Amino acid sequence: MPVALAVTAGIVIDRHAGLPIGFSLIGALVGLIAWAVSLGSRQGGLPLVFLAGTLAALGAAFHHHSLEVSPTDIGRLATSDPRTVRVRGEIWEEPAIAWRPARDPLQSIPRPDSTLAVLCVTQVKQPDEWQPVTGRARLVIAGQVLGIHVGDQVEVVGWLLAPPGPANPGEFDEAAFLRDQRIHAQIVVQKTPEGIT
């Protein structure tokens, strides 16, 4: 239990302070050396303090590393301005339907239900050829789509964009939520014959 608490403390510190990974690794090395040196000391609790500091630094380094985006990640192509893209990949999570209220007085134009899924992207169509990419994208498909399941290989045409952040203070931060799941892109697909195959 104390090990989990120390690692969790490091993750929380990195989450809020954004420590450079080098600083965390140096802290872990210094803590490990201090722990080894203090093993022979008469103070029984001192080695445990250094060991806890080492574990916290390793937790911070792990958290920082897990948030890094690969150079080939589909998220590197996503910006706040949507652009048309054709990608291939595998359905990573079972699609779910996001139900909308039938009559919402706050919306002048009724929005249809949409289908949400996660796509593990493997290729993106460039002008002349397919290029390999990595990473996951959140699929937002207009309407209810039945017949696609986890593990299905699909080709998708839609709007690629970065997940939107909160529009108002205190609003849910969808971009941070998706980033924690290592999803750095969103593809919005209209329900057309070419939308998803």
Beta strands, then each sheet from edge to edge (+ up, - down):
strand 1: 83-98
strand 2: 114-125
strand 3: 130-132
strand 4: 136-142
strand 5: 153-161
strand 6: 183-189
sheet 1: 3+ 2- 1+ 5- 6+ 4+
end
